[in-house]
Every structure is written in structure tokens, then in C-alpha cells.
Amino acid sequence: MRPVGLEDEELLIAVANTAHGERDEFAGAAAIRSWWRSTGAPARRGVVAPESLAMLRSLRRLIRGLALRNNGIEADLAGPTGLKALNLRFDRPAQPLLRADPPGDLARDICAATVTALLRATARPGWPRLKACRGDDCRWVFLDGSRNTSRRWCDMANCGNRAKMATFRERRSAMPARPSA
């Protein structure tokens, strides 16, 4: 069910980054279908039940919360209670994966593929590299490719620069004023 060519971490990032600012690619059934096609997956029709949509949004919050924790920011992970209604069954073709039971609801199928990706990704040594940006107004999820896993922001030119300038201004305002000559 995973889009062709998307690895586990890429699917997690794609799901986590579906809401940014005013944009929400899980706003409704049509938006989910459009997002699904944009990942390179084949077009799908079918139902997207309201409770399935809530599960998908819950899963997005969970992934983002875990990615924030990987970046040293404590995040509340108690929120995704909507996932309790997701029935999964184990399916073992070439590699183990979970399938929605019953299948056919696009949002539930995406949830099943994403939970499978999450389980596999968290079991790998590279899991701590999946992070969410430290920018309070960003939280974009990314893979940290730095040698020592020290990347903090999604983009140094934007989020990193804003954070460093804020720290600079804070330090500067805390300094005593220089006496004029």
C-alpha cells in the first residue's frame, strides 16, 4: 500500500508534513486523494470515513511528537487516542506489514502503511535522525544528515537564522548599556 519508491522514513516525513501554516492536506477526502497522488501512488477512489480522517490526523500528530522528542523537545504523545479504533492485521508477503481491517478506506490504508513504516523505522539505528524543526512556528519534519546528528532546524537559512538572531537580540538586551563618551 506504500507509494512506490517511498522508504519508511520518507513516508513518515510525507505524512507528518501534511499540515503547515494554513495548509492541511488532510482537510477532507478530496485533499487526501490529491495528497496521495502527489506521493507518486496510483489514484484511488473509495471512502474516507470521518473517523478515519481523525485517525490520520492523530497519526500525523504522533509522528511529529516523536520527531520533536528526537530533537530534544518534550512533546505530548498522549493526544493520538483516535488510533485505538484502527484495526490492523498482520500480512507477510515479502516483508512483514500491517493492513487495515477491513481494507478499502484510503485514510485507514494510509494509516496502516504509516504505522508499519513507523514500527520499522523506530527499530533501526538511524531512528534518532528523524527530527522536527525546533522553530516554534515551523515544526517541519526532516531527516538529520549531519555527521553527529546535531541538526536542529529544517533550514539553517530560515528557521536557524531566526533562532540565532533571537538569541543574539536577547543576549544584547541583557547587556548593560555602554556609557556615552
C-alpha positions in Angstrom: 0.0 0.0 0.0 3.0 2.3 0.4 3.7 4.6 -2.6 6.3 3.1 -4.9 9.8 4.5 -4.2 9.0 5.9 -0.7 11.1 4.4 2.0 9.7 4.2 5.6 11.3 7.5 6.8 10.1 9.3 3.6 6.6 8.2 4.2 6.7 9.3 7.8 8.0 12.7 6.7 5.4 13.0 4.0 2.6 12.2 6.5 4.0 14.5 9.2 4.4 17.4 6.9 0.8 17.4 5.5 -0.1 20.4 7.7 2.0 23.5 7.8 0.7 27.0 8.4 -2.7 27.4 6.8 -2.3 24.3 4.6 -3.8 21.0 5.6 -3.6 18.2 3.1 -5.8 16.0 5.3 -8.6 18.6 5.3 -11.0 16.2 3.7 -11.4 13.2 1.4 -10.6 15.1 -1.8 -7.5 16.6 -0.2 -6.3 13.2 1.0 -6.7 11.7 -2.5 -4.8 14.6 -4.0 -2.0 14.3 -1.5 -1.9 10.5 -2.1 -1.5 11.0 -5.8 1.3 13.6 -5.2 3.3 11.0 -3.4 3.5 9.0 -6.6 0.9 6.4 -5.6 -1.7 5.3 -8.0 -5.0 7.3 -7.9 -7.6 5.7 -5.6 -11.3 6.2 -5.2 -13.3 4.9 -2.3 -14.5 6.1 1.0 -12.7 8.2 3.6 -14.8 8.0 6.7 -14.7 10.9 9.1 -13.3 8.7 11.9 -10.6 7.5 9.5 -9.7 11.1 8.8 -9.4 11.7 12.6 -7.1 8.7 12.8 -4.9 10.0 10.1 -4.6 13.4 11.8 -3.9 11.7 15.1 -1.1 9.7 13.5 0.4 12.9 12.0 0.5 14.4 15.5 2.1 11.3 16.9 4.9 11.3 14.2 5.6 15.0 14.7 5.7 14.5 18.5 8.2 11.6 18.2 10.3 13.7 15.8 10.2 16.6 18.3 11.5 14.2 21.0 14.3 13.1 18.7 15.3 16.8 18.6 15.3 17.2 22.3 11.9 18.9 22.7 9.4 17.2 25.1 6.2 16.6 23.3 2.9 15.3 24.5 2.2 12.0 22.9 -1.0 11.2 24.8 -3.1 13.0 22.2 -3.3 10.3 19.5 -6.1 8.4 21.1 -8.0 8.2 17.8 -5.7 5.4 16.7 -7.3 3.0 19.1 -10.1 2.4 16.5 -7.6 1.4 13.8 -7.9 -2.4 13.3 -4.8 -3.9 11.8 -4.0 -7.4 10.6 -0.5 -8.8 10.1 0.3 -9.6 6.4 3.6 -11.2 5.5 4.3 -11.2 1.8 8.0 -10.3 1.1 8.4 -8.4 4.4 6.1 -8.0 7.4 3.5 -5.3 7.2 0.2 -4.3 8.6 -3.0 -3.9 6.7 -6.2 -2.1 7.6 -9.0 -4.5 8.5 -11.3 -4.1 6.7 -9.3 -2.5 3.8 -10.8 -0.1 1.3 -10.9 3.2 3.2 -8.0 5.3 1.9 -7.3 7.0 5.2 -7.2 3.7 7.1 -5.0 2.2 4.4 -2.6 5.1 4.7 -2.6 4.8 8.5 -1.8 1.1 8.2 1.1 1.7 5.8 2.4 4.6 8.1 2.2 2.6 11.3 4.1 -0.2 9.5 6.7 2.4 8.4 6.9 3.8 12.0 7.4 0.4 13.6 10.2 -0.5 11.1 11.9 3.0 11.3 11.9 3.1 15.2 13.7 -0.3 15.2 16.6 1.0 13.1 19.7 2.7 14.4 19.0 5.7 12.3 15.7 6.5 14.0 17.1 9.5 16.1 17.8 11.2 12.8 14.1 11.7 12.1 13.5 15.2 13.7 11.1 18.1 13.8 12.3 21.6 13.4 12.9 23.5 16.7 11.3 26.6 15.3 8.1 27.3 17.3 6.3 28.4 14.2 7.6 25.6 11.9 7.9 22.0 13.3 8.7 20.7 9.8 9.9 17.1 10.0 13.2 16.2 8.3 16.0 13.7 8.3 19.1 14.9 10.0 22.0 14.0 7.7 24.7 15.7 9.8 27.7 13.6 10.8 27.0 13.8 14.6 23.2 14.1 14.5 23.3 17.7 15.7 21.0 19.4 13.2 18.2 21.4 15.0 16.4 23.2 12.3 14.8 22.2 9.0 16.6 25.0 7.2 19.5 27.0 8.6 18.9 29.9 6.3 15.4 30.5 7.6 14.5 28.8 10.9 18.0 28.5 12.2 18.8 32.1 11.3 15.7 33.4 13.1 16.5 31.4 16.2 20.1 32.6 16.3 19.1 36.2 15.7 16.5 36.0 18.6 19.2 34.6 20.9 21.6 37.4 19.8 18.9 40.1 20.5 18.1 38.5 23.9 21.8 38.5 24.9 22.3 42.0 23.6 19.3 43.4 25.5 20.5 41.7 28.8 23.9 43.5 28.5 24.3 46.7 30.5 24.2 49.9 28.4 27.5 51.4 27.5 28.2 54.8 28.9 28.4 57.5 26.3 31.7 59.3 26.0 
